[in-house]
Amino acid sequence: MEELEVGGVVDRAVEALPTREEMRAREEAGAGLTRPELAVLLAGAKRNLATLLLASAVPDQPALRETMAGYFPPLMVERFGPHLDDHRLRRELVAAVLANDVVNRMGATFVTRLVADTGATPPAVAAAYWIARTVVGATERWAELEADDEGLPATAKVLAAGPVLSEVLEALTRDYLRRRETADIAATAARDRPAMAALAAAAIDLGTPYRRRLRARRAETLADRGLDPETAVRWAGLPDLEVGPDAAELARATGRAVPAVAEAVLQLGESLGIDRLGERLRQARPRGRWSWAAWRGLVDDLDQLRRLAARRALEDHPDEPEPEAVLRFLVERAHPVGQVTRLLRDIESEPEPSLDAVAVATRAVRSVISPSHP
């Protein structure tokens, strides 16, 4: 609200939006925004993002031409498709459709949060999001949820499984922002989509027994919410696609298969305690701007450590199959890995999650991966 007000997009007084003091009072009372207030913010977020997109080069990217085509009836596109690029409002239409898609699918605060967390510009966030939705085939996945069938209404399916896809899209958007690979949406998406498809096909069988149990519990939850068992199992594997860009990059660098590299990434995430630290972070409740910044920084650090560990293990043992390379990496560091494990037990025995404790453990994990070992 503050960002939109400063930008002149909304006027709190005119549109009856709560003041900062009213927001604090609602938070203390456990209340939120009303539907009319949310509607005003959704519309404002779309207008604001569309304006920012128009001031950038993002609407000119060839990958977004499909947004222009989707704006018109299919028959019109069929007959006049070659002339779409000459439309006088082409950039405005692309910006509007892209802004609507981002806000409708990811929420009014999505761009604002990622800008604050990553330092990226709003147009870069929108471009990274479009890469993410392309590489995971989000259009087809949304269509699957939004199709009515004899079992579960579309609305119920979206409510049950939609958040799973949204979380994956946000994680991948952050990843492509970190990589600074948004200058050519089409090229980045074309490079990574085959790798993501291979990973999605293998996701059901990836990971350690612990991770498979987590996936099975996730599938049970989705099934309890009404998804048929086969769909629940497929959607339960989506969160593991978060490692896709890292696995694809490392696969290109080492000449290994993407699913095998992803297996190594996931194995090291568990063996080094990175997944357990991530779970501890998810239990934490940061308060205030700086605590949230520290929390986000630790999440990013843990993701980076998982990438670094996998790269180090596979590059240190180029002639070994992935499982053996990971095992040798861990055996060579048995003592510091044991120290990290003991530290994790101490942290998990504390009644309340602590960002300071996670930060200490994160440094310990980094020392295990550092070139000084062995």
Secondary structure as UniProt FT lines:
FT   HELIX           2..6
FT   TURN            7..8
FT   TURN            12..16
FT   HELIX           20..29
FT   HELIX           35..54
FT   HELIX           58..60
FT   HELIX           62..64
FT   HELIX           65..71
FT   HELIX           74..80
FT   HELIX           81..86
FT   TURN            88..89
FT   HELIX           90..106
FT   TURN            108..109
FT   HELIX           110..118
FT   HELIX           122..135
FT   TURN            136..137
FT   HELIX           138..146
FT   HELIX           154..179
FT   HELIX           185..202
FT   HELIX           203..205
FT   HELIX           209..224
FT   TURN            225..226
FT   HELIX           229..236
FT   HELIX           238..243
FT   HELIX           244..254
FT   HELIX           258..271
FT   TURN            272..273
FT   HELIX           274..283
FT   HELIX           289..316
FT   TURN            318..319
FT   HELIX           322..332
FT   HELIX           334..349
FT   HELIX           355..369
FT   TURN            371..372
//
